[in-house]
Amino acid sequence: MRFIVPFVFFIATAGLLWKSLKLKPAELPSVLVGHKAPAFSLTTVEDPTRVINENVFKGQVTVLNIWASWCSSCKKEHPIWVELTKKYPFSFISVSYHDDLKAAQQWLQKSGNPYSFTLFDPQGHLGMDYGVYGIPETFILDKEGIIRYRHAGPISLQLWQQTLLPLIESLR
């Protein structure tokens, strides 16, 4: 009898671990999908005197990308964004998350800046409001500022062609 409880605990733990191996963080749903973008008031990386709020999302479909200059996955996806903004016209705003202003400015200057502008979120409050648990993360907002899609992790050209671009076009 004294071996049954540890054995049952071991089997239950092993089952949970086995199931977690099949989880895909990029496919985890966001509780914000279908809801208005969280309220914020932040300055931009490009002009620290310019203040932007959530009304910036009204009137146009927007891609919102959350990144940081210290993030290796963000650096991996960045050239894709640079190329996509050359080929496709879309509203593209980003958030520099838990970052240093100078580091973010230098990184954008060196790597190219595909964004209309970049919101500066040094404490990560906006990221937390969006439920970000790992960056990069990408959101698509409709013309009313309602979040319609979330992707965790770096994007790929395949994801752009098969999911993001068709969604953007359907929301226009």
Buried (B, 14 or more C-beta within 10 A) or exposed (E): EEEEEEEEEEEEEEEEEEEEEEEEEBEEEBEBBEEBBBEBEBBBBBEEEEEBEBEBBBEBBBBBBBBBBBBEBBBBBBEBBBBBBEEBEBBBBBBBBBBBBEBBBEBBEEBBBBBBBBBBBBEBBBBBBBBBEEBBBBBBBBBEBBBBBBBBBBBBEEBBEEBBBEBBEEBE
